[in-house]
Amino acid sequence: DETKRLRSLSSKLMELITVGSTKLDYQKVLLHDLLYDVYMALQPVMDNKSITLYWDAPEDVMIEVDLELFKSLLYNLVDNSVKASQPGQEIYMIAGFKKRQLFISVKDQGMGIPEKEIKRITQPFYMVDKARTRKAGGAGLGLALCLEIARLHHAELLIDSKLGKGTIMTILFSEEGSGGKL
């Protein structure tokens, strides 16, 4: 099942990269369960890196997403936080509502991103620290794909970072968007 899921996900991602669109398979899921699944899938990585991942989400919120693509968005955001963090640090994956808009934030205590680089990091193949990212297995496509996946789910990807203090990546759904439907 995992192999089939990864094959389907890789096909969708390739379509996004090469064609700029793909047919999405939207389904309603409990946001709480979605974040729990991501938390459980990433727990071995967290344990291996001695980083603690905390998560929280409202229990009664249903969202409509392409499950494979949306999970890959969350995996990528958390993975970037892991790469920026040191052993013993914490990462938070939190969902809730700000005013009437649903958000999901991934916050780390890592190295942060220089202010002049923030606008450039969502460009395909752009990397702030090329040597470190290549060693960690990156190709510079992650945040460009994350931005596109968020857009396909009627959401924005907001980035707030302070050098030496950490980064917060927030998926903010439009009020009319697919997220937050109860």
C-alpha positions, -999 to 999 in steps of 0.1 A, spaced: 0 0 0 28 24 9 45 17 -24 13 24 -44 8 56 -24 44 67 -31 41 58 -68 8 79 -71 23 108 -51 55 108 -73 33 109 -105 13 138 -91 44 157 -81 59 151 -116 28 165 -132 29 195 -110 66 201 -119 63 195 -157 28 205 -166 19 228 -137 -13 210 -128 -26 176 -119 -60 160 -112 -66 161 -75 -84 135 -55 -101 156 -28 -116 138 2 -129 150 35 -107 140 65 -105 150 101 -78 175 105 -69 160 139 -64 126 124 -44 140 95 -19 157 118 -17 126 140 -9 105 109 19 129 99 32 129 135 33 91 137 50 88 103 77 113 113 83 100 148 112 77 138 130 106 121 125 128 152 138 100 175 168 95 152 176 132 153 168 136 191 142 163 182 108 164 198 77 170 176 46 184 193 13 186 175 -22 199 182 -54 203 162 -91 208 169 -108 174 170 -140 183 151 -127 200 120 -131 183 87 -110 195 57 -112 186 21 -78 178 6 -59 156 -17 -46 135 11 -13 123 -6 -3 158 -18 -13 175 15 6 150 36 36 156 14 33 193 20 33 188 58 61 162 56 82 187 37 76 215 61 85 194 91 115 179 73 128 214 66 124 222 103 144 190 112 172 200 88 174 235 105 172 221 140 198 208 164 194 177 187 173 185 217 153 212 200 115 212 195 92 215 165 55 223 167 28 214 142 -3 233 153 -36 238 136 -64 262 146 -84 292 136 -72 328 134 -103 350 131 -123 326 108 -94 313 88 -80 278 93 -43 276 97 -17 249 101 17 261 113 51 243 116 74 261 140 110 253 148 137 267 170 163 262 143 188 284 125 163 306 108 164 321 73 181 354 64 155 380 57 168 387 22 164 350 13 128 345 25 112 357 -8 136 335 -28 133 302 -10 101 292 -28 117 295 -62 125 261 -78 160 249 -72 169 278 -49 187 269 -17 200 292 10 228 269 21 236 247 -9 263 226 7 242 218 38 210 211 19 227 188 -7 243 167 22 208 165 38 193 152 6 176 183 -7 173 194 -43 157 228 -38 122 218 -51 105 213 -18 92 247 -10 83 255 -46 61 224 -45 47 232 -11 37 266 -24 19 250 -53 2 224 -32 -10 251 -8 -24 271 -38 -42 240 -51 -59 238 -17 -70 274 -17 -43 284 8 -12 305 11 21 295 24 34 322 48 70 323 60 81 341 92 118 336 102 143 352 124 180 343 119 192 323 149 157 320 164 137 297 141 111 297 114 73 294 113 57 281 81 20 287 80 -6 272 56 -34 297 58 -66 287 41 -90 312 25 -124 313 42 -140 299 10 -112 274 5 -112 237 9 -99 238 45 -119 243 76 -152 229 63 -170 216 94 
